[in-house]
Amino acid sequence: MRAAVARAFAGQARSCLALGSPFTAALCRDLPAALARAPAALRDRVADWPGDPSSAGASVPLRLCGALHGIVLAGEDGELARAYADRDLPVAGLARALDRHAATILDWLDRPPQTNEVARSAPLILAARFLATLCPLPLRLREPGASAGLNLNFD
């Protein structure tokens, strides 16, 4: 695995832990070891990622975590779903999931991750508060993005 890819997984694990997502942090920490046992097509695709694989670039670790979560949400893997429910997914179980779903995961790797980070509402809240002091008229915000309005519930 290229050093940049390994750093991307380690960096994403640190970020997830700092942001209160210990399970995703553990996934990011353990995925490089599980990928070493994954089918060659998946292992090589991640290991040889072109460009920046970090969160500042293609977010490869989150693409992989998103693929696994998508598999769980779709009900396609009972063992993986139980591990997610227990918040305990050892490297061996992770490697088995990568093996069982390599084709699906390869497809997911083509899509950038979608995060619904409601903390990005902070600038909206600040702007709304500022505008309310200038002119106490109703304020209407619309969010056409994937957060489904989560960023608009600050009233």
Helices and strands as residue ranges (DSSP letters): H 3-18, H 22-35, H 40-47, H 60-73, H 78-86, H 91-100, H 102-108, G 118-121, H 122-134, G 150-152
